[in-house]
Amino acid sequence: MQSQPELIRWSELTEQLAKVLPDPNSSPGIPPACYADTEILKQEINAIFHRGWVCLGRSDRWVNTGDYSAMDIGGIPVIVVRNKVGELKAFANSCRHRSSRILSGDGNCNKLKCPFHWWTYDLDGKLKVYPRMEKAVDFNPDEFGLVEFPVASQDGFSFISLENRPPPLNDWLGDFESFHGPWGLDQWVSTRVREFEVDCNWKTFIEVFNEYYHLPMVHPDSIDWLYPEPDAVDEVSGQFTTQFGATEGAAALMADSQDQALPAANGLSGRDCCGTRYTWVYPNLTFAASQDSLWMYQAFPLSADRCRVLQTICFPAETVALSAFENRVIHYYDRIDTALNEDLPFLLQQQIGLKSKFAKQGRFSALEPSVAKFAYWYSQRMLEGLERT
């Protein structure tokens, strides 16, 4: 049973979450405690990461049979692997013998072998090798396959759900395709993937990527010049928010590298050829699709004030095949890294402020509608989760 102070704290949090409204112009932000409190993070993981769909990454991260990654999805160790018929599979990274972790890192394998007692599974998670189990009464290896999770893909992105019966991915993404279809993203190729950790809450990392407000303050000499006033945030039906903005040049290049621009993707026309669409797929995938490139981030909580981030950069397949690609792509990497390095110190300072017991809910500017949209979605999911507990 919760103590009285704990009951009061959760009651206050519920009241604060309920104040977050769908209208960005009249809504406060997410309560600061949601960015800093360990107990709230536990509730958040159950409400946000253990329900619905979470992005695993670009599907071409696992191209060949046996390509795998050991990942942590909301505190659950998971194996993602490409099987022999080309399907992407996801399993609990817990051996069915005594639950040891089976794999770590990234690599390629022809079987999933637990190093502890050598129980071994095929790439479909079926138990195939189980030493010295001949005396186990009524032991049926068919009943000891790895726990499997639903996996689905759209537009070159792959998703996992930890629910037994998740909603169809098409329902989760809603009209995502109507906004992103012109890019033909399922034909784009990942050319660089980086993984790193940041001393900030996972939400703050993604929020800064989705607002124009900070550009003149944080990026005055690097990328601010690229971005005039963006379009209004789009009204969507899925679990995402998206906003398009025209740019003064190639959005993924610095001012002194504009002559290194790669061609626009086939299929783009009109304003799509001279701007960037910023999208946040809830809960933790965000990306920018410009006329010639895509850069994306996934942020996973490690603690209330630390997150693991995957950065992926993509280009159309026909662009990657160009003879000039290798020489020009380094300028794109430089621009992405420069902007990230400028953001990080401010995120660390923000996290220090969020930890204060005197931090209060703020308000949104006109240049933060996507952040406000997420705040409402997040608050509603958290309220639903608190009702269930």
Secondary structure, DSSP 8 states (H G I E B T S, - for coil): ---HHHHHHHHHHHHHHHT--S-TTT-B---GGGGT-HHHHHHHIIIIISSS-EEEEEGGGS-STTEEEEEEETTEEEEEEE-TTS-EEEEESS-TTT------SEEE-SSEE-TTT--EE-TTS-EEE-TT-TTSTT--GGG----EE-EEEETTEEEE--SSS---HHHHHTTHHHHHGGG-GGGEEEEEEEEEEESS-HHHHHHHHT-STTHHHH-TTTTGGG----------SSSEEEEEEE-SS-TTS-GGGGGG-----TT--GGGGGEEEEEEETTTEEEEEESS-EEEEEEEEEETTEEEEEEEEEEEHHHHTSTTHHHHHHHHHHHHHHHHHHHHHHHHHHHHHHTSTT----B--TT-HHHHHHHHHHHHHHHHHHHH-
